[in-house]
Amino acid sequence: MRRKSHTPPSPLPQRHGVDPVRVRLPASGAWGTVREHLVERLSGAGAGVVDGMFDAGRIVGADGRPVAADAPYVPGLFVWFHRDLPDEVPVPFPLKVVHRDEHIVVADKPHFLATTPRGSHVAETALARLRRELDLPGLTAAHRLDRLTAGLVLFTVRPEERGAYQTLFRDRRICKEYEAVAPYDPALPLPRTVRSRIVKERGVLTAREVPGEPNAVSRVELVEHRDRPEGPGGLARYRLAPATGQTHQLRVHMAALGLPILGDPLYPVVTAPVPAGDFRRPLQLLARSLEFTDPVTGEEHRFRSGRVLAAWACHSQWAAGTYDGPSDGQ
């Protein structure tokens, strides 16, 4: 039986709600020193950046002491360091806590705020914000919402309980309901369940449907519809219930039905990226509700977002990027 390796606790505290980077040296390799491995592994940063981190004592071992650049390479050795945070434009919308107890935090995330640190979004993420604002350094995300999607996100207070809550999503024991604003097609019969196979390739912005066994299932229901007061064509509000969790699943399925969600920069076609700090015309997709039985306490939870989708509240103002209604429209 293979023995599970032990990961030492981080010797570095969080900074701005962001964990330090942990690197474990591979079991085999031709590197002579720790520096040689990190220069290769962090090639995108450049050798000068890595050398500067060594010179400043920012790369440390499990004991918290700086690791020398010429320290011999030891397979399995752990080292930690804090990355240089990218310049981030603050997302100027509130992150609202819907529920908090000793086990979970449920937050109502605004559009444009990433759930967890990734890429160029690090300190300006829901997880980092909540860790700072609630003084909960052990907080972790049980799942993710796309950065452009608003609504409810479940976080776990105790890291050792995270797996129990993640299992809710893996085993489909949590009821998720979304709301979207999209064009209205009177010829399209609804409600309907959409089933398809969706693949998302690394490095490619969009996911796509391909032939094969379905791995994505979404229920699409029409809630209400109306004419657009400022132009031709109808507009509708939809209730979306995903039974699976493929990347961009609801956006792909709505576009495939001929009902692309308003404000979507990827589906049905990729549009030019907007400048950093442009928070106008957010994607009109909202994670409206979460319902589940708490796997730790057995309590029945029902949470609902109080946000308003701006394109439904006032389409002309949303289209112009000037909507400023209740719940900030974001």
C-alpha positions in Angstrom: 0.0 0.0 0.0 1.4 3.4 -1.0 1.9 5.7 1.9 0.4 9.2 1.5 3.1 11.9 1.6 2.9 14.5 4.3 2.7 18.2 3.2 4.1 20.5 5.9 2.1 23.5 6.9 3.0 26.8 5.2 5.7 28.7 7.1 4.5 32.0 5.5 1.3 33.8 6.4 -1.2 35.0 3.8 -0.8 38.4 2.2 -3.9 40.4 1.2 -5.9 37.2 1.7 -3.7 35.3 -0.8 -1.9 32.1 0.1 1.9 31.8 -0.7 2.9 29.6 -3.6 4.0 26.1 -2.6 6.4 24.2 -4.8 7.5 20.6 -4.3 10.7 19.6 -6.1 10.1 16.6 -8.4 11.3 13.1 -7.4 13.8 13.0 -10.3 15.5 15.5 -12.5 18.9 16.8 -13.7 18.9 20.0 -11.6 21.9 20.5 -9.3 20.4 23.3 -7.2 17.0 24.6 -6.1 17.7 27.7 -8.1 18.2 25.8 -11.3 14.8 24.0 -10.9 12.9 27.2 -10.1 14.4 29.2 -13.0 13.2 26.4 -15.3 9.8 26.0 -13.6 9.2 29.7 -13.4 10.6 30.5 -16.9 7.8 32.9 -17.6 9.0 35.2 -14.8 12.6 35.2 -16.0 15.9 34.2 -14.3 16.4 37.7 -13.0 13.1 37.7 -11.0 13.9 34.3 -9.4 17.4 35.5 -8.5 16.0 38.6 -7.0 13.7 36.5 -4.8 16.6 34.4 -3.6 18.7 37.5 -2.9 15.8 39.0 -0.9 15.3 35.8 1.1 11.7 35.5 -0.2 12.0 31.7 -1.0 11.8 29.7 2.2 11.8 26.1 3.4 9.5 24.3 5.8 11.3 25.9 8.8 10.6 29.4 7.4 14.3 30.2 6.8 15.4 31.5 3.4 16.7 28.9 1.0 20.1 29.8 -0.6 20.2 29.9 -4.4 23.0 27.3 -4.4 21.2 25.0 -2.0 21.5 21.4 -3.4 18.5 20.0 -5.2 16.7 17.6 -2.9 13.8 15.5 -4.4 10.6 16.1 -2.6 11.7 19.3 -0.9 9.0 21.9 -0.3 9.7 25.6 -0.8 7.3 28.6 -0.4 7.2 32.1 -1.7 4.8 35.0 -2.3 4.3 35.9 -5.9 4.4 39.6 -6.9 0.8 40.6 -7.1 -0.3 41.9 -10.5 -1.8 45.4 -10.8 -5.5 44.9 -10.5 -8.3 47.3 -11.1 -10.7 47.0 -8.0 -14.1 45.6 -8.9 -16.3 48.5 -7.5 -19.3 46.4 -6.5 -20.2 44.9 -3.1 -19.6 41.3 -2.2 -22.6 40.5 0.0 -22.6 37.8 2.7 -25.9 36.0 2.6 -25.2 33.5 5.3 -22.4 32.8 7.8 -22.0 30.1 10.4 -19.1 28.1 11.9 -19.0 25.8 8.8 -19.9 27.8 5.7 -20.1 31.3 4.2 -22.5 31.9 1.3 -21.7 35.1 -0.6 -23.6 36.9 -3.4 -20.8 37.7 -5.9 -21.0 40.6 -8.3 -20.2 40.4 -12.0 -16.5 40.8 -12.9 -15.2 39.4 -9.6 -13.3 36.1 -9.9 -14.1 33.5 -7.3 -10.6 32.4 -6.5 -7.1 33.6 -7.4 -6.1 32.7 -10.9 -4.1 34.4 -13.7 -4.2 38.2 -13.5 -7.0 38.1 -10.8 -5.4 37.4 -7.4 -6.2 39.8 -4.6 -9.3 41.1 -6.4 -11.2 37.8 -6.0 -14.2 36.8 -3.8 -12.1 34.4 -1.8 -9.3 36.9 -1.0 -11.8 39.7 -0.2 -13.8 37.5 2.2 -10.7 36.2 3.9 -9.7 39.8 4.6 -13.1 41.2 5.4 -14.3 38.3 7.6 -10.8 37.6 9.1 -11.1 33.9 8.0 -7.7 32.9 6.6 -8.8 29.3 6.4 -11.7 30.0 4.1 -11.9 28.0 0.9 -14.2 27.8 -2.1 -16.4 24.7 -2.4 -17.0 25.5 -6.1 -16.5 28.3 -8.6 -18.6 30.8 -10.6 -17.2 32.3 -13.8 -15.8 35.7 -13.3 -18.5 37.3 -15.5 -21.4 35.5 -13.7 -22.9 37.0 -10.6 -24.7 35.2 -7.8 -24.3 32.7 -5.0 -21.0 31.0 -4.1 -20.5 28.5 -1.3 -17.3 28.8 0.8 -16.2 26.5 3.6 -14.8 27.9 6.9 -12.8 24.8 8.0 -10.4 23.4 5.4 -10.9 19.9 6.7 -14.6 20.1 5.9 -14.2 21.3 2.3 -14.3 17.9 0.8 -17.7 17.2 2.3 -19.2 20.3 0.7 -17.4 19.7 -2.6 -19.0 16.2 -2.7 -22.4 17.9 -2.9 -21.5 19.3 -6.3 -19.7 16.2 -7.5 -22.6 13.9 -6.6 -25.3 16.4 -7.8 -26.8 16.7 -4.3 -27.2 20.4 -4.6 -29.9 22.2 -6.4 -28.7 25.2 -8.4 -30.9 27.6 -10.3 -29.7 30.4 -12.5 -31.5 33.4 -14.2 -30.6 34.8 -17.6 -31.8 37.6 -19.9 -31.7 36.7 -23.6 -33.6 37.2 -26.8 -37.2 35.8 -27.0 -38.1 33.3 -29.7 -41.8 32.5 -29.8 -41.2 29.6 -32.1 -38.9 27.8 -29.7 -40.9 25.3 -27.5 -40.0 25.7 -23.8 -39.4 24.3 -21.2 -36.9 21.8 -22.5 -33.9 19.9 -21.4 -30.8 20.3 -23.4 -28.2 17.5 -23.6 -24.9 17.6 -25.4 -21.2 16.9 -25.1 -19.1 19.9 -24.3 -15.3 20.1 -24.4 -13.1 22.9 -23.2 -9.5 22.8 -24.4 -6.7 24.4 -22.4 -5.6 27.8 -23.9 -8.9 28.1 -25.9 -11.3 30.8 -24.7 -14.5 29.0 -25.7 -16.0 25.6 -25.0 -17.7 23.8 -27.8 -20.2 21.1 -28.4 -19.0 17.9 -30.1 -20.5 14.6 -31.1 -20.6 11.9 -28.4 -22.1 10.8 -25.2 -23.7 13.9 -23.4 -21.8 15.2 -20.4 -23.8 18.4 -20.1 -27.5 18.7 -19.1 -29.4 21.9 -18.7 -33.1 22.6 -18.1 -34.3 25.8 -19.8 -37.6 27.5 -18.8 -39.2 30.7 -19.9 -40.2 32.9 -17.0 -41.6 35.9 -18.8 -41.1 37.9 -22.0 -41.7 41.4 -23.4 -40.9 43.6 -26.4 -37.8 45.8 -26.3 -39.1 49.3 -26.0 -36.1 50.8 -27.8 -36.1 48.5 -30.9 -37.4 45.4 -32.6 -37.2 41.9 -31.2 -38.4 40.4 -27.9 -36.5 40.0 -24.7 -37.1 37.2 -22.1 -36.1 36.2 -18.7 -35.2 32.5 -18.3 -34.8 30.0 -15.5 -31.8 27.7 -16.0 -31.2 24.6 -14.0 -27.9 22.8 -14.8 -27.7 19.1 -13.8 -24.0 19.0 -14.6 -21.2 21.5 -14.3 -19.2 21.7 -17.5 -17.3 24.9 -18.2 -19.6 27.6 -19.7 -22.3 25.1 -20.0 -25.3 27.4 -19.7 -23.8 29.9 -22.0 -23.0 27.3 -24.6 -26.5 25.7 -24.4 -28.3 29.0 -24.6 -26.3 30.1 -27.7 -26.9 26.7 -29.3 -30.7 27.3 -28.9 -30.3 30.7 -30.7 -30.7 32.5 -27.4 -27.3 33.9 -26.5 -27.2 35.5 -23.1 -27.0 39.3 -23.3 -23.6 40.7 -22.7 -21.8 37.4 -23.5 -18.3 38.2 -25.0 -17.7 34.6 -26.1 -20.9 33.1 -27.4 -22.0 32.8 -30.1 -18.9 34.8 -31.3 -15.8 36.0 -29.5 -15.7 39.8 -29.3 -12.8 42.2 -28.7 -11.7 42.3 -25.1 -12.9 45.4 -23.1 -10.3 47.6 -21.4 -9.5 46.9 -17.8 -11.9 48.7 -15.5 -14.7 48.7 -18.0 -17.6 47.3 -16.0 -20.4 48.3 -18.3 -22.9 45.8 -19.8 -22.2 42.8 -17.6 -23.1 39.3 -18.7 -26.8 38.8 -17.9 -26.4 35.5 -16.0 -27.0 35.2 -12.3 -26.7 32.2 -9.9 -30.1 32.8 -8.3 -30.4 30.0 -5.7 -28.7 27.2 -3.9 -30.6 24.4 -2.0 -28.9 21.5 -0.2 -28.8 19.5 2.9 -25.7 20.4 4.9 -23.4 17.4 5.0 -21.9 18.4 8.3 -24.9 19.6 10.3 -27.8 18.0 8.5 -29.6 21.4 8.2 -31.7 22.1 5.2 -30.4 25.3 3.4 -32.2 27.5 0.9 -30.3 30.6 -0.3 -31.4 33.2 -2.8 -29.6 36.1 -4.4 -31.1 39.5 -4.1 -29.4 40.9 -7.2 -31.2 42.4 -10.2 -30.2 41.7 -13.8 -29.8 45.1 -15.3 -30.9 44.3 -18.8 -34.3 43.2 -17.5 -34.7 46.0 -15.0 -33.9 48.7 -17.6 -32.6 47.4 -21.0 -31.9 50.7 -22.5 -29.7 51.9 -19.6 -28.0 48.5 -19.5 -27.2 48.7 -23.2 -25.8 52.2 -22.7 -23.8 51.1 -19.6 -25.5 53.6 -17.4 -27.8 51.5 -15.2 -27.6 52.3 -11.5 -30.7 50.6 -10.0 -31.2 48.6 -6.8 -28.6 46.0 -6.0 -26.3 48.1 -8.3 -27.4 46.0 -11.3 -24.1 44.3 -11.1 
